[in-house]
Amino acid sequence: MRILITGGTGFLGHHIAERLLEDGHTLTLLGRTASSNTPQRGLFSLRCDLRHRAAVIAACRGQDAVIHAGALSAPWGRWEDFYAINVRGTAAILEGCERFGVTRLIQISSPAVVFTGGDHQQTTEDAPYPRRFSSAYAQSKALAEQLVRNETRVASVILRPKAIFGPGDRALLPRLVAAARAGRLPQVGTGQNLVDLTYVRNVADAVALALHRSAALGRTYHITNNEHVPLWPLIRRVLRELGLNDRLRAVPLPLMLAVAASMELRAKLTGCEPLLTRYSVAILGRTQTYDISAAQRDLGYQPRVTIADGVAHTLGYLRQEVR
Ligand SMILES: NC(=O)c1ccc[n+]([C@@H]2O[C@H](COP(=O)([O-])OP(=O)(O)OC[C@H]3O[C@@H](n4cnc5c(N)ncnc54)[C@H](OP(=O)(O)O)[C@@H]3O)[C@@H](O)[C@H]2O)c1
């Protein structure tokens, strides 16, 4: 297949590309930083901003499938930017798919769209969107999902991978490690919360499956490693392996949320990004597990790389980053 991967210059997009090249597909990687130098066979680059509607529509010409992983993915930012990139960018992709007869769209979304800020246990895909979204990012991803679901002329599958980690990640573990190195990482809450994480290669496998399974069309799937991991013991282990101090001071969750709320207020007044947001605090302090039985049933998805192996692969990368 000829496949356009938006976000092909990013962490997940890179791993999806690696996986789909193995299947012999011809890929075009779209991003603002796409390089013109892609010497590998079957690989093309397209420098394009998702805010440029006409260019995004044109990028869909001649493609059999589009994997839409490009997004502004951040805990903080201006709503106008989230809307322009994540919502209007998705609208342009849908328009391109419809105009040029693209036979399948895989929309990369996130379980953040149903995150209420409280604990989640084995949340299924039919959980409603919350009355108040936990972040502008979550709200924009939910609006994008709704656009995809409502566009019945484009055959689509929505995947919601939870907390992706692996080599090349710049967000999840690297940010925690950087905070710990600076002596600014407290344990949020009791340290007993369980989370679902997803090794990046498993997400790429889910994408490869979603390209071909007709039972998945028009549906939404949670994707995780299906291992409910105690988050703080894992973070401590990673810090120890990197030779960093793993003795973290525990701060009660309500106190951390109050501190984050005041930081957000100050950030709104000053325009500077806050160190903490209530969203990022809740993500670190709450239990969040998601049911993946629908993906197992319809996609035949099974996480092939375990958390233990995924962490081992990631540690090599993190060691280089720390150096
Ligand atoms: N990481 C996670 O834990 C996680 C969890 C759930 C869902 N997701 C979703 O997975 C997808 C990939 O995220 P990631 O973790 O790989 O993040 P990332 O490394 O930050 O990648 C984001 C990608 O989006 C592209 N992008 C951002 N703004 C753009 C714009 N204006 N125009 C064109 N391209 C733009 C970036 O390319 P350029 O910078 O080259 O423009 C980059 O390729 C996103 O849809 C995210 O919402 C991630």
The ligand as a MOL file (V3000), in Angstrom:
LIG
                    3D

  0  0  0     0  0            999 V3000
M  V30 BEGIN CTAB
M  V30 COUNTS 48 52 0 0 0
M  V30 BEGIN ATOM
M  V30 1 N 3.2170 9.7750 23.4680 0
M  V30 2 C 2.1150 9.3090 24.0760 0
M  V30 3 O 2.1590 8.8390 25.2120 0
M  V30 4 C 0.7820 9.3500 23.3520 0
M  V30 5 C -0.3210 8.7460 23.9680 0
M  V30 6 C -1.5440 8.7340 23.3040 0
M  V30 7 C -1.6570 9.3040 22.0540 0
M  V30 8 N -0.5730 9.9070 21.4800 0 CHG=1
M  V30 9 C -0.7430 10.4860 20.1360 0
M  V30 10 O 0.2400 9.9170 19.3040 0
M  V30 11 C 0.5620 10.8300 18.2670 0
M  V30 12 C 2.0630 10.9880 18.1500 0
M  V30 13 O 2.5690 11.5290 19.3510 0
M  V30 14 P 4.1050 11.4260 19.7520 0
M  V30 15 O 4.1590 10.9730 21.1500 0
M  V30 16 O 4.8540 10.7090 18.7120 0 CHG=-1
M  V30 17 O 4.4870 12.9660 19.7670 0
M  V30 18 P 5.6550 13.7600 19.0080 0
M  V30 19 O 6.9240 12.9970 19.0320 0
M  V30 20 O 5.5960 15.1320 19.5840 0
M  V30 21 O 5.1310 13.7870 17.5110 0
M  V30 22 C 4.1920 14.7140 17.0770 0
M  V30 23 C 4.2310 14.7300 15.5740 0
M  V30 24 O 3.2590 15.6720 15.1110 0
M  V30 25 C 3.8800 16.5190 14.1850 0
M  V30 26 N 3.2980 17.8490 14.2360 0
M  V30 27 C 3.0540 18.6150 15.3320 0
M  V30 28 N 2.5670 19.8100 14.9390 0
M  V30 29 C 2.4890 19.7740 13.5820 0
M  V30 30 C 2.0630 20.6950 12.6070 0
M  V30 31 N 1.6140 21.9120 12.9250 0
M  V30 32 N 2.1230 20.3340 11.3130 0
M  V30 33 C 2.6070 19.1160 10.9440 0
M  V30 34 N 3.0140 18.1880 11.8250 0
M  V30 35 C 2.9540 18.5300 13.1330 0
M  V30 36 C 5.3410 16.5910 14.5780 0
M  V30 37 O 6.1270 16.8570 13.4250 0
M  V30 38 P 6.9900 18.1880 13.1840 0
M  V30 39 O 7.4980 18.6560 14.4940 0
M  V30 40 O 8.0420 17.7130 12.2160 0
M  V30 41 O 6.0280 19.1270 12.5510 0
M  V30 42 C 5.5880 15.1540 15.0140 0
M  V30 43 O 5.8990 14.3610 13.9090 0
M  V30 44 C -0.1850 12.1150 18.5680 0
M  V30 45 O -1.3790 12.1280 17.7990 0
M  V30 46 C -0.5300 11.9830 20.0400 0
M  V30 47 O -1.7070 12.6960 20.3450 0
M  V30 48 C 0.6530 9.9460 22.0960 0
M  V30 END ATOM
M  V30 BEGIN BOND
M  V30 1 1 1 2
M  V30 2 2 2 3
M  V30 3 1 2 4
M  V30 4 1 4 5
M  V30 5 2 4 48
M  V30 6 2 5 6
M  V30 7 1 6 7
M  V30 8 2 7 8
M  V30 9 1 8 9
M  V30 10 1 8 48
M  V30 11 1 9 10
M  V30 12 1 9 46
M  V30 13 1 10 11
M  V30 14 1 11 12
M  V30 15 1 11 44
M  V30 16 1 12 13
M  V30 17 1 13 14
M  V30 18 2 14 15
M  V30 19 1 14 16
M  V30 20 1 14 17
M  V30 21 1 17 18
M  V30 22 2 18 19
M  V30 23 1 18 20
M  V30 24 1 18 21
M  V30 25 1 21 22
M  V30 26 1 22 23
M  V30 27 1 23 24
M  V30 28 1 23 42
M  V30 29 1 24 25
M  V30 30 1 25 26
M  V30 31 1 25 36
M  V30 32 1 26 27
M  V30 33 1 26 35
M  V30 34 2 27 28
M  V30 35 1 28 29
M  V30 36 1 29 30
M  V30 37 2 29 35
M  V30 38 1 30 31
M  V30 39 2 30 32
M  V30 40 1 32 33
M  V30 41 2 33 34
M  V30 42 1 34 35
M  V30 43 1 36 37
M  V30 44 1 36 42
M  V30 45 1 37 38
M  V30 46 2 38 39
M  V30 47 1 38 40
M  V30 48 1 38 41
M  V30 49 1 42 43
M  V30 50 1 44 45
M  V30 51 1 44 46
M  V30 52 1 46 47
M  V30 END BOND
M  V30 END CTAB
M  END
